[in-house]
Structure formats: structure tokens, C-alpha cells
């Protein structure tokens, strides 16, 4: 289980990523995400079924900055979206996952 989990929605033209904090706590600037993974989501009545989609990739992506409602802040608030700058190993793999994902597939970064 991941302590922090960000769903990565898309890359902005300036290279930042739009993320949603799917954790129960804020994701602070400086945290390093160590895993990149995807999940397929299907609706079954009123429930959603999550299934792993492919292997988990080891990364070392550091959260460098957070912009939330056009303000620079120190963390991605839990349950909110933000534009973030990431750096480190795995950025190319993240961009490849975003470029090739299918409908119903969501891309995540997890920390330990």
C-alpha cells in the first residue's frame, strides 16, 4: 500500500503534470514517488472495480513545486488537483504511460 498516491491526468504544454491527490493526507513538496502504475476501472452497478493494468515501474520522481488555484503552495492538498513539477528518474516512463493509455485506464504515482 502506498502512503501517498497521485493520479496523473495529463502533461501541460510547459511540462508540468496535472495530478489529483488520491491520498488521505497532503503530498508535500520534496516527497519522492517510487512507483509508477496503472489501473483499469470498470463500473459494476453502483460500484467501481479497479484492476492492475501492467507492471509497476520503479521510479524516483521528486515533487518540486505545486500550483493550486494559480498559487504556489507547499503541498498537493488531499482530494484536490494541482499542476506539479516533477524531476528525476522515470519522467520518460510517466510520459509514455500517459501518451499510450486507453479509456478507463488511470496512471498513478505512489510513495512508500
C-alpha positions, -999 to 999 in steps of 0.1 A, spaced: 0 0 0 12 35 -8 14 62 18 8 89 -9 -9 83 -42 -12 108 -70 -34 102 -101 -16 118 -131 -42 132 -155 -21 149 -182 10 168 -191 6 206 -197 24 224 -225 50 237 -201 60 202 -189 41 202 -156 17 175 -148 -19 178 -137 -25 155 -107 -52 146 -83 -41 136 -47 -58 103 -41 -43 100 -6 -56 107 29 -30 134 35 -13 163 17 16 154 -7 44 179 3 70 194 -20 101 173 -17 84 139 -15 98 112 -38 75 89 -56 90 55 -60 64 36 -81 45 42 -114 15 20 -121 -18 20 -139 -53 7 -131 -82 -1 -153 -115 9 -138 -149 -6 -147 -183 3 -134 -204 -26 -120 -237 -12 -109 -231 14 -82 -195 2 -76 -162 6 -94 -138 -23 -99 -101 -14 -100 -77 -39 -117 -39 -36 -121 -30 -28 -157 5 -39 -164 36 -40 -142 46 -15 -116 77 5 -127 103 17 -102 108 55 -104 124 82 -83 103 113 -91 106 142 -68 77 167 -63 95 200 -70 66 225 -70 28 228 -67 4 253 -82 -31 252 -69 -57 278 -79 -29 298 -95 -10 300 -62 23 283 -54 18 262 -23 39 237 -3 18 205 -9 -10 190 -31 -39 190 -7 -56 156 -3 -86 152 -25 -76 181 -48 -59 186 -81 -29 207 -89 -3 214 -115 30 200 -103 66 200 -115 84 166 -112 120 157 -116 142 126 -115 143 91 -129 111 78 -146 98 110 -162 100 95 -196 82 63 -185 54 85 -170 50 105 -202 49 72 -222 22 58 -199 1 90 -204 6 90 -242 -5 54 -247 -32 48 -221 -66 36 -231 -100 49 -220 -108 37 -185 -71 35 -175 -57 57 -148 -20 64 -142 -7 67 -106 25 76 -87 30 61 -53 53 68 -24 64 44 4 
